[in-house]
């Protein structure tokens, strides 16, 4: 307890000195009285300013100045107010004679339900590059309002490593998500209109795969019946809603590289199948052209900045479980010419977002990564020991906060496996220990020894409380890693069968011994091969809470079986996604959703975002 108190005292004094959060107590004795009675360190740490307070205290630079840091002229910007802008796609050609930046992806070990701070680390690393004399550009996904009003309350980073303005970032930004929603639902309406007027293409009512979307968590819409009423109210059939981030249109926005490519991909969307198993596309339904028109402005990425004025490209937000979980190819094609380092983020752990970054996004963009940052936390590794249960929205178990490097070591298999997963693609890993005030030096040392034992560079980061200055060691480690020759390669060839691709990912990345296919999955995969979809990469939809397909298996399980219960084809986006286990594409709200706390205060300022 004495060592823990000393660490927290040091952190607290540092914050009060740097940010003048509260008056310093007159003595350690008074300080001890101050915190006595608190049952959890979380209550104590509530004295730290909120993310929203920190974001509002920042001093943003004009967008033209942020763009100029990337070599982008003001003529390529379409301002949205004073604090953000869209970048013209002409920037790709205008920047083509500039040197390419080093390309870095930020991923993580298998996270707890709380997340381990990938976005915060990405922002901190980008800010730290300026501290070591380098120019960085960040490329991030746009947050979905479903999680914002659900359990997260915001997704702009955290503390002194945030993207600003955080209110606009979290609350539909420039309307790209709404464009995706409108384009998707227009096609849904076109499908049902086609059915109403005779179904000339012969769509099988029991095999229509195109649903509807909404950027709200609403479990009541997961399964619905439409067309009820009179004869003029449409064809009666069962369908449902997914969240907008799960829309194939969102995945297309993330993977398209030009307006022509966007239009072609929209046309290839498969909305359903005939009785004989032939695909019916958006082009055949005659909806793709109008969808492309709706998506015209959304194809241009958004430019924002961090608290320390590092440029940030925010674009697209595909679902991390069933889609790539990565920001857009177009954003990266602009950012790769905008600085010394382009730093992007991949959703969930390295077995999920990073694997898809390597094998799907890099296939689409043609860009080659130079290094990967693996975010690790003490709490996550302790959770992988199997001794603790972490539940989002509830306080951390008290025993988990106690100093125990042995528990960190007990969860080490997950870190070692995720390092191995990065190396399996020929990419150099750097482990970022995202430090929390409740951590102990001995626990950080344990993580360092684990990572170094398998050849990874390591840095402890305090970017949440210290901004870019807290990630300088990480920046230097990343710079060193990027100097190594990249041996990047895909896990599988385009010409491999779909089952070969699935089994390669399952055995190499997940540690599975074998893959089993339920009857429906076998039939669907065979049908996709026969329809010419076999050359597509695979995006395996599974739990993010385990490297395996079973969320209860912690650490790095081996010898398990991955069961594929069904498979779906996102032909427009350009991948097939086998589904393993229960996978909800429309989240629900919890007992106390963030929506119940978000409001205006008496001065008209937004409150409740975090």
Helices and strands as residue ranges (DSSP letters): H 2-19, H 28-35, H 41-45, H 51-57, H 63-69, G 74-76, E 77-80, E 84-87, H 90-94, E 102-108, H 118-131, E 136-140, H 145-149, E 157-158, E 161-164, H 166-170, H 176-196, E 203-208, E 212-214, G 219-221, E 224-226, G 231-233, E 237-239, E 241-243, G 244-246, H 248-255, H 259-268, E 270-274, E 279-281, H 282-285, H 288-294, G 297-299, E 302-306, E 311-314, H 329-335, E 341-345, I 350-354, H 355-356, I 357-361, H 362-365, E 371-376, H 378-383, H 398-401, H 405-410, H 412-423, E 428-434, H 441-453, E 457-461, H 463-466, G 467-471, H 472-482, H 498-508, E 512-517, H 519-530, E 537-538, E 560-564, E 566-570, E 575-579, G 594-596, E 599-600, E 606-607
